[in-house]
Amino acid sequence: MDMNQVVEAEGRPPRMRRTLVPGFLDEVIAQRNHPARQHLVWKNWYFGRTLRKPNRIVQVFQSVNSPLALYREIYDEVSKYVYLPKE
């Protein structure tokens, strides 16, 4: 790789499924009737048939401030029913 390739690639998205040096596995994957191919591409997201979207995890987070912190005037009434430390 020379600097011209680096300069030409600037600002372009990377090519998908590119190999650095063609090897035995690349030849197996290129031959659709090779007996080892199905074992290489089985459940393989990179060489499989379809490009899959990643699963999204929805995180639900909810928080509220304590009513005692928001309304200091209720401290005396609440302390009649619940033990509240002196802090």
Secondary structure, 3 states (H helix, E strand, C coil): CCHHHHHHHCCCCCCCCCCCCCCHHHHHHHCCCCCCHHHHHCCCCCCCCCCCCCCCCCCCCCCCCCHHHHCHHHHHHHHCCCCCCCC
